[in-house]
Amino acid sequence: MIIELICAPLVLLIKGLLSCISVLTYIPTSIVDTITLLIKGMQFFPFDVWFLCISSFIFWITVHTVFNLVNFAIRYIPFINIGR
């Protein structure tokens, strides 16, 4: 319930932005195939499960990227000597 309250403004913002975009006259078949695949997947799992999986994936990619950037910075600052 708390997650729903937090995500509700974000969903409304995305819906508003999408409504501002004009209707596409031609959609490539690869996008149509991807949408079809997502629709079939959503028949087995609700939207909340997909949202949690995708957000978890993005979170962990961000954590690894920040960790690698910190390691890079520590290794290449010459007067610290922590990374070697």
N, C-alpha and C positions, 0 to 999 in steps of 0.2 A: 504494500500500500504506500509506503514511503517512497519506494523507487518509482511508483506510478506518479506520485505527486511531483517528484523531481523531474521526471522525463516528460510530463505533459506539456510544459512550455516549449521544450525542444521539439516535440512532435508537431505542435502548432506552428512553430517557426518554419520547420521543414515543409509542412503542408502549404503555408503561405508563400514560401519561395517557389515551390513547384507550381502553384497556381499562377504565378507571375510569368512563368515560362510559356511561350506559345506552344501550341500543339504541333508535334512533329508530323510531317507529312510522310516521311519514309523512315522506317525503323529497320536497321540491318538484321539479317537473320540470326547472327550470333547473339545479339541482345535478346531477341525473341526466344531463342533456345535457352538462354540463361534464365530468363524470367519463368519460362515453363518449368525448368528444373527446380527453381526456388519454390514455385507453387506446389509442385509435387512433394517437395521436402516438407513444406508447411502443413501438408495433410497429416503427417505423422507426428510432428512436434509443434507445439504452439509457438507464437511469435516471441513470447518471453524467453523460451529456451534458446532460440536463434539469437536474440538480442544479447543474452548473457554470454553465449559462446563467442560471438563476434567481438563484444566489448572486452572479454577476457583475452582474446587473441591480440587485440590492439594494445591492451595494457602491457602484456608481457613483451611485445615487440618494442614498445617504448622503454620499458625497464632495461632491456638488453642494450638498446641503443645508447641510453644515458650512461649505463655502466661502462660500455666500451669507450665512450667519449671521455669519461673521467679517467679511465685507465690510460688512454692515449695522452691526456694532458699531464698526468702524473709522471709518466715515463719520459716525456720530452721536456720537462722543466729541469734544467741541468743542476740546480743547486739543492734540490730536495733529496734525491737519491732514494726514493721510496720504492719505485717500480722495478728495481734491479736486484 
